[in-house]
Amino acid sequence: MKKSFFTVAGNRLLAENTYEMVLRGDSSAVKKPGQFVHIALDGFYLRRPISVCDWSEHSITMIYKTVGKGTAYMAGLEEGDRLEVLTGLGNGFDSKKSGNKPLLIGGGAGIPPLYALAKKLMQEQKQVFAILGFNRVDEVFYAEEFASLGVNVIITTVDGSVGRKGFVTDAMEIDMADYTYTYSCGPEPMLKAVYEKAVSDGQYSFEERMGCGFGACMGCACQTKYGSKRICREGPVLEKEEIVW
C-alpha cells in the first residue's frame, strides 16, 4: 500500500452513469490486475474504493458508475484537480492458473478490473474469451477496447438491445464449452450464478463496503471455508474452492 497525491488527467462519460478517470502520479504500488485504489474526497468521511482498470508507470485508469453522492462528486472533477489516493490495495488476480483458454465474465461495474487481466493474459499468449453483461445498450462500455486486445468478446444485455439477450450465464451455456479457467467480477448475485454454472476452477472478485481499505477496521470481513478473510486485504479476489455463499 502507498499513499500518494494524483492529478486528474481526464474524466469522461463512457456510457449511462459510467465514467472513465485517468490519474497521473506514482502508480508503482499497483502490481496486479484486480487491485484497487482508495480515494479521499473533500467533504466525505470515508474514502471511495475503485478498481484499477489499467495502469502505466505514471498513471492509473479507473472506471466508475455514479451510484451515490461520492461518485457523483467524482464525476464533477476536472483536469488538474488533486486527489489523495491509497494505491496497491487488494490481492489481485493470479494469471498463472488460467490455462490456455481462460474465460472472463464481468457484469456492469465489475468489468473494469478484467480489462487489465485480459491485457496480461494476451501478453502471455492465451486464447482469451470475455462475456460482458449489461442491462441495455446505452450501458455498454469498453467492449471495443477488449476486442482491440484480441479478446473474443461476447456481449449480453438483459433486454436484448445488443448482443445476446439474457444474462452472462446464458452465454456461458450457449457460447462457451471448453474454457480452462474462470475469472469473474460483478455484483454478488451474478457471481453466485457464475459459480454455479462454471465447469472450471476460477477466481471471483467481490465488491464490499469498506472503511479503511487495508485490513485494520475489519469492516469488510467475510467467511470462507478457510476462516474469516478481509475483502480489502486477503481479497477482493477469492478462489472458487474457498467461497461460502
N, C-alpha and C positions, 0 to 999 in steps of 0.2 A: 504494500500500500504506500502511496505517495500523495502528499498534499501539495498542489501547485496552483498557480493562477493561470488561467487561459483567457484568450481573447476570442470573441465571436468573429469568425471569418465568413460566415454565411448562415442564413436561416431562411429556408424557403419552403413553401407549401408544396407537398408532393401529391396529395390526394385529400379527400374529405377528412378534415380534422387531423391530418398527418403531416408532420414537418420533418425536414432534414436539417440538422445543425452541424456545422463544421467548426471545431475549436482549434486554435493554434496555441501550442505550448509544449511542455515536456511530457511526451507520451511514453517515456522509457519504461514505466511500470506496467504497461499493458503488454502481456506476453502471449496470451492465447485467445482464440475465438471463444465467445461465450462469457467473457468477463464483463464487468460493468463499472460505471463511474457513479459517484455520489456528489450531486451538485448543490451548493449552498445558494439560496436565492434571497435577495434582500426582502425583509418583511415576513419571512416564513421561518418558523421554528425548526422544522425538520428538513433535511436535505432530500433531494429527489433522486432515486436510483434509476439510471437509464442504461440500457445495454449498449455495448460498443458494436456498431455496425461494421466499421472499418477503421484502420489507423495506419499512419505512416510515422516516420521518425519524429516529426514535429506537428502532428495533427491527429485529431480524433473526430470521426464522423458518427453521429447518433441520429436515430430516427425515433420520434416520439409522437404519441397521439394526445390531443388536448382533451383530457377527461376530467380535469378539476382546475382549481384556482392556480396551483403551482405550474402546471403545464401550459395553462392559458397565459400566465406571466412569461414563461419561456418563449411562447410564440411571438411575443411583442419585443423580444430582444433584437438589437440591431448590430450590424457590423461595427466592431470596435468596443462593444460592451465587454466588461471584465467579470470573470466568474472564478470563485474559489472551488476547486474540484479535487475530490479524492479519486485517485486512479489505481488501476491494477487490482480491483476488488473481485472476489469470487474465484472459483477454481477453473472454470472454462471447460471446453470440450477437449477430449483426447482423440486425436485423429488416428492414432496407431491401431485402434481396434476396428477400423472401418471396413476392412476387406476391400475387394476390388470394385464393388458396386454399391456404395452407400446410398441410402435414401434419406433425404432431408425433408421434414414435414413441419411447416410453420403456419400459424394462424394469426392474422392481423398484426398486432404489435409484437408478436413473438417471432416474426420473420427476420428482423434486422440482424440479430447475432448469428443467424445461419448464413448470412452473406459472407462474412469473414471466414467462416468454416468452409464454405464452398470454395473460396479462393485457395485456401490451404490444401484442400483435398484435390483440387485440379492441379495445383503445383506438384502434388505427389502422384500425378498421372492416374488418378482414379476415374472411373466412369460414374459420374455423379448425376443423380436424379433429385428433383425437388418438387414437392407438392406444396403450393402456396394457396392458402384458403382465405377467402374474403366473403363478406355478406353480399356485396353487389359491385358492379363495375366501377362506380366512382370511388371505391375504397382501394382499388388495386394500385400497388406501388412496387417498384424495384423488380418487376418480372423481367423487363428488358435487361437490367443490369445483371441478373443471374444468368440469363441466356447469353449475354456477351462474354461471360467467363467460359462458355462451352458447356454449361449445365443443361441437362434435359429438363425443361420446365413444364409442369402441369398446373394449370390454374383451375381452382374450383370456386364457384360462387353459390351461395345458398339459393338465390333467386334465379340462377341460370343466365344472368345478363351477359356473362362472358365465360369462356372455358366450359368445364364440365359442371352441370348442375348438381348441387348437393354439398356434402361435407368432404373434408380431406380423407376420411376413412372410406368413402365411396370410391375415390380414385385409387386408394391402396388396393382395394379388392379387384377393380376393373383393369387398371392400367399397369399395375406392378405385380410381379410374381417372384422373381429370383434375386431380390436385393440381399446384400450380405450383412447389413447393419442399419440401424435406425437412429437418426438424430432428430429430436423434436423440441419445439419451444412454442408456447402459446398458453391460452387460458387452461386452467386445470381440467374442466370437463373434456376439452379436446385431447389433452394429454392422456387422460384415463381411457378415452375411446381409442386412441392410437395404440396405447399399451395393450389393450385387449385384442386389437386386430393384428398387431405386428407378429410376424413369424420369425423374427430375428432378435438377437440381443440389441441393446441400444442404450442411449443416454438421453435424458429428459431434463430440460431446463425449466425450473419453476419460477413463477412470479410470486412475490410475497411482500407485504408491507414491512418496512424496515425502519429501525430507529437510528442506530449508529452506523450500520453498513459494514462493520468489520468484526463482529462477533462478541462485543463486550456486553451489550444490553440483553441478549438472548430473546429479543422480541420476535424473531423470525424462526425460532426453533421448530422443527417438525420431527415426528417419529419415523424411523426407518427400521428395517429388520436387524440392523446392527446398532440400534440405540438412537438417541437424540442427535440430530445434526442441525447446524445453523445454515439456513439458506444463503446468507450473505458470506459465510466463511467456508464451510465444507461444501456448499452449493455455489451457485444455483443449480449446477448440473449434478443429477443423481443417476446412478446406474440402474437399469431396469430391474435387476435382481434384488435391489435393496428397497424398492419403493413399497410403501404401505398406503393403501387408499382408505 
